[in-house]
Amino acid sequence: MKEAFVKTDLRVPEQETCGVRAAQAEEQKEFSENGRPVLSVLVTQAHQLEPVLACTAVSEVMLEADAVSPEQWESTASRIHAAGKTAVLGLPRMFRENEKGYGEAHRAFLSASCFDAFLARDPEGLFALREAQPEAEIIADASLYAWNSGAAAFWRRYADRLTLPHENDARSHAEAGLYGCDLVVYGRTPLMVSAGCLKKTLGKCNHKTEWLTMKDRKGYRMPVLTFCTFCYNVVYNAVPTSLFTETARVRSLRPAAVRLQFSDENVQAVSQVLAAAEDFLADLAPHAGGEDAETRTPGAKLPQGQYTRGRFVQGVE
């Protein structure tokens, strides 16, 4: 896969970029005609699935790579379909198809057929899946940076949908013409994906996917999930992101889907976030308003605690 990536022409022809822009304009028009975006939800732990399936506002359910074992994929996808929702399988954040000890686990993703689409996290996983399943619907995650129109045009060669990166603000997305993409509106942002395992460093490796906590120099406690099936760790932001108060900015980007990304939330917290998301979706609809809208406080139904808007308002230098 690395050789394939090296041989890939990274240049985007001018006419192709123009074509992408035209397609994005059509997507924006389509959003205006069809109304609000769909609600997509990523679940990282199996217990989060039940309240998500019960929520009628959810249209698409994404399973994190280690949420359930491959032996449970078919039955889990059937449950999602029975609830009237689209089933998406998230690929590992580090796709090491040919690495000794991990190849078999990773190749299982390339042959999965019970899901409607796949969420790709890195170039290796994206290219391997596109080669294995040329007709598969692939969603590029925020880690496949659609930083500007050129980057977006490149990733659109291989992915059917793009996710807006966490680093850009709403204005930068609009200036790059990145309409009709997926947008993460809730969840802990992954700060680091590392092959250096905390448990192994501490001499406590037990080969079990578990939650740990890491404290930084300012005293913030950051959740860490050890994805032991694939031997990597994900360090999450200490404070969840919520864009539920940014209705106008989100609406201006005409997202095809808005996504909730659950990580360490329990069932009660998941239910509360889903309730807040339903209000948020109602406010996103064209000509939203009325008596209910006037009495709603954006994000009021979220679990009590501290939240951040990330870089969505001010971006990065």
C-alpha positions in Angstrom: 0.0 0.0 0.0 2.9 2.4 0.7 4.2 1.8 -2.8 0.8 2.4 -4.3 0.6 5.7 -2.3 4.0 6.8 -3.6 3.0 6.1 -7.2 -0.2 8.1 -6.8 -0.2 11.4 -8.8 -0.8 14.0 -6.1 -1.4 16.8 -8.6 -5.0 17.8 -9.2 -5.8 18.9 -12.8 -7.4 22.4 -13.0 -10.4 21.1 -14.8 -11.0 18.4 -12.2 -10.9 21.0 -9.4 -13.4 23.1 -11.3 -15.6 20.0 -11.7 -15.4 19.4 -7.9 -16.5 23.0 -7.2 -19.4 22.6 -9.6 -20.4 19.4 -7.8 -20.2 21.1 -4.5 -22.5 23.9 -5.8 -25.0 21.2 -6.7 -24.7 19.7 -3.3 -25.4 23.1 -1.7 -28.4 23.5 -3.9 -29.6 20.0 -3.1 -29.3 20.8 0.6 -31.4 23.9 0.2 -34.1 21.9 -1.6 -34.1 18.8 0.7 -33.9 20.6 4.0 -31.6 19.7 6.9 -28.6 17.3 6.9 -28.8 13.8 8.1 -27.7 12.9 11.6 -24.8 10.4 11.7 -23.5 8.8 14.9 -20.2 7.1 15.6 -20.3 4.6 18.5 -17.0 3.5 20.1 -18.5 1.1 22.7 -21.2 -1.5 22.3 -23.4 -0.2 25.1 -23.8 3.1 23.2 -25.6 1.3 20.4 -29.0 0.8 22.1 -30.0 4.5 22.7 -28.7 5.4 19.2 -30.9 2.7 17.5 -33.9 3.9 19.5 -33.4 7.5 18.3 -35.6 8.2 15.3 -33.6 11.3 14.3 -30.5 9.2 13.6 -30.1 8.1 10.0 -26.7 6.6 10.0 -24.8 4.5 12.6 -21.0 4.2 12.4 -19.2 1.4 14.3 -15.7 2.2 15.6 -13.1 -0.5 14.7 -13.1 -2.2 18.1 -16.7 -1.5 19.1 -17.7 -5.2 18.4 -15.7 -8.1 17.1 -15.7 -9.1 13.4 -17.8 -12.2 14.4 -20.6 -9.8 15.5 -20.5 -7.5 12.5 -23.2 -9.2 10.6 -25.7 -9.4 13.5 -24.9 -5.8 14.5 -25.4 -4.5 10.9 -28.7 -6.4 10.9 -29.8 -4.6 14.1 -28.9 -1.3 12.6 -30.8 -2.1 9.4 -33.8 -3.3 11.3 -33.9 0.1 13.0 -34.2 1.7 9.6 -30.6 3.2 9.6 -27.6 2.9 7.4 -24.7 0.8 8.8 -21.1 2.1 8.4 -18.0 0.3 9.5 -15.1 2.4 10.8 -11.6 1.3 9.6 -8.7 1.3 12.1 -7.0 4.6 12.5 -3.7 2.8 11.7 -4.2 0.4 8.8 -1.3 -2.0 8.7 -2.5 -4.6 6.2 0.9 -6.3 5.6 2.4 -5.9 9.0 3.1 -9.2 10.8 0.6 -9.9 13.5 -2.0 -7.4 12.3 -2.5 -8.3 8.7 -5.3 -10.8 9.2 -7.3 -8.5 11.5 -7.0 -5.6 9.0 -7.8 -7.7 5.9 -11.2 -8.6 7.5 -12.3 -5.1 7.0 -11.5 -5.3 3.3 -13.9 -8.2 2.8 -16.8 -7.0 5.0 -19.9 -7.0 2.9 -22.7 -6.5 5.5 -22.2 -2.8 5.8 -23.5 0.0 3.5 -20.4 2.1 3.7 -17.0 2.5 5.3 -15.3 5.3 7.3 -11.6 5.5 6.2 -9.1 7.1 8.6 -5.7 7.0 6.8 -4.5 6.8 3.2 -3.4 3.1 3.5 -6.9 2.0 4.6 -8.6 4.2 2.0 -6.5 2.9 -0.9 -6.6 -0.7 0.3 -10.4 -0.7 0.6 -10.9 1.1 -2.8 -8.7 -1.6 -4.4 -10.5 -4.5 -2.6 -14.0 -3.1 -3.1 -14.1 -0.7 -6.0 -17.8 -0.1 -5.7 -17.9 0.5 -2.0 -19.1 3.8 -0.6 -16.3 5.3 1.4 -16.4 8.3 3.8 -13.1 10.0 4.4 -12.8 11.0 8.0 -11.5 14.3 9.3 -8.0 12.8 9.6 -7.8 12.7 5.8 -7.4 16.5 5.6 -9.6 18.3 3.1 -7.8 21.4 4.1 -8.5 23.4 0.9 -10.2 22.9 -2.5 -7.1 21.1 -3.9 -6.9 18.6 -1.1 -10.7 18.1 -1.3 -10.4 17.4 -5.0 -7.7 14.8 -4.4 -9.6 12.9 -1.8 -12.8 13.0 -3.8 -11.0 10.8 -6.4 -11.2 7.9 -3.9 -13.9 8.8 -1.4 -17.6 9.4 -1.9 -17.9 11.8 1.1 -15.5 14.0 3.0 -15.4 15.1 6.6 -14.4 18.7 7.3 -11.1 18.9 9.3 -11.2 20.0 12.9 -8.4 22.6 12.4 -10.3 25.0 10.0 -12.9 27.5 11.1 -16.3 27.9 9.3 -15.1 30.8 7.3 -12.1 28.9 5.9 -14.3 26.0 5.0 -16.6 28.4 3.1 -13.8 30.2 1.3 -12.5 26.8 0.1 -15.9 26.0 -1.2 -16.2 22.9 1.0 -20.0 22.6 1.0 -21.9 19.4 1.2 -19.3 17.6 3.4 -19.8 15.8 6.8 -19.2 17.9 9.9 -18.5 16.6 13.4 -20.7 18.7 15.7 -20.2 16.8 19.0 -17.5 14.6 20.5 -14.1 14.4 22.0 -11.6 15.3 19.2 -8.8 12.7 18.8 -5.6 14.6 19.7 -3.1 11.8 18.9 -3.0 8.3 17.5 0.1 6.5 18.7 1.6 3.1 18.2 3.4 3.6 21.5 1.1 1.9 24.0 0.7 3.4 27.5 0.1 0.0 29.0 3.1 -1.5 27.4 5.2 1.5 28.5 4.1 0.9 32.1 4.7 -2.8 31.8 1.0 -3.7 32.1 0.1 -4.8 28.6 -2.9 -7.3 28.9 -4.0 -7.1 25.2 -7.5 -5.8 26.2 -9.1 -2.7 24.8 -9.5 -0.4 27.8 -10.0 3.2 28.8 -7.1 4.9 30.6 -6.5 8.5 31.7 -3.5 10.7 31.0 -2.9 14.0 32.9 -1.1 16.8 31.2 1.1 19.6 32.8 -2.0 21.8 33.3 -3.9 19.1 35.2 -6.3 18.3 32.4 -7.3 14.6 32.3 -7.4 13.2 28.8 -9.1 9.9 28.1 -7.0 7.3 26.3 -8.4 4.3 24.5 -6.1 1.3 23.9 -7.2 -0.3 20.6 -5.4 -3.6 21.4 -6.7 -5.5 18.4 -4.7 -3.2 16.3 -2.1 -2.2 18.9 -2.5 1.6 18.9 -3.7 4.2 21.4 -6.0 7.2 20.8 -5.6 10.2 23.1 -8.8 12.3 23.2 -9.3 15.9 24.1 -10.1 16.5 27.8 -13.1 18.6 26.9 -15.8 17.5 24.3 -16.5 19.7 21.3 -20.0 20.9 20.9 -21.2 23.1 18.0 -24.8 23.1 19.1 -24.6 26.8 19.7 -23.3 27.5 16.2 -26.4 26.9 14.2 -25.9 29.8 11.8 -22.3 28.9 11.0 -23.1 25.2 10.6 -26.1 26.0 8.4 -24.0 28.2 6.1 -21.8 25.2 5.2 -24.7 23.2 4.0 -23.3 19.9 5.4 -24.6 16.7 4.0 -24.4 15.1 7.4 -23.7 16.3 10.9 -22.0 13.7 13.1 -22.0 12.9 16.8 -18.8 11.0 17.9 -19.3 9.1 21.1 -16.2 7.9 23.0 -16.3 7.4 26.8 -20.0 8.4 27.3 -22.3 6.2 29.3 -25.9 5.3 28.2 -27.4 8.3 30.0 -24.9 10.8 28.5 -25.6 9.3 25.0 -29.3 9.8 25.5 -28.8 13.4 26.6 -26.6 14.2 23.7 -29.1 12.7 21.3 -31.9 14.8 22.7 -29.8 18.0 22.3 -28.9 16.9 18.7 -32.6 16.6 17.9 -33.2 20.2 18.9 -30.1 21.2 16.9 -31.4 19.5 13.8 -34.7 21.2 14.1 -32.9 24.6 14.3 -30.9 23.7 11.2 -33.9 23.2 9.0 -34.7 25.9 6.5 -36.9 28.6 7.9 -36.6 27.1 11.4 -38.4 29.0 14.0 -41.8 29.0 15.7 -42.7 28.9 19.4 -40.5 25.8 20.2 -37.4 27.4 18.7 -38.0 30.6 20.7 -38.1 28.7 24.0 -35.1 26.4 23.2 -31.6 27.0 24.6 -29.0 25.5 22.2 -27.2 22.6 23.9 -29.3 22.9 27.1 -30.0 19.1 27.1 -26.3 18.2 27.0 -24.8 16.6 30.1 -23.5 19.2 32.6 -19.9 20.0 32.1 -17.4 22.0 30.1 -17.5 22.1 26.3 -15.4 23.7 23.6 -16.1 24.8 20.1 -12.6 23.7 19.0 -11.3 25.7 16.1 -14.6 26.1 14.4 -14.9 29.8 15.2 -11.3 31.1 15.1 -9.3 28.4 13.3 -5.6 28.0 13.5 -2.8 30.3 12.3 
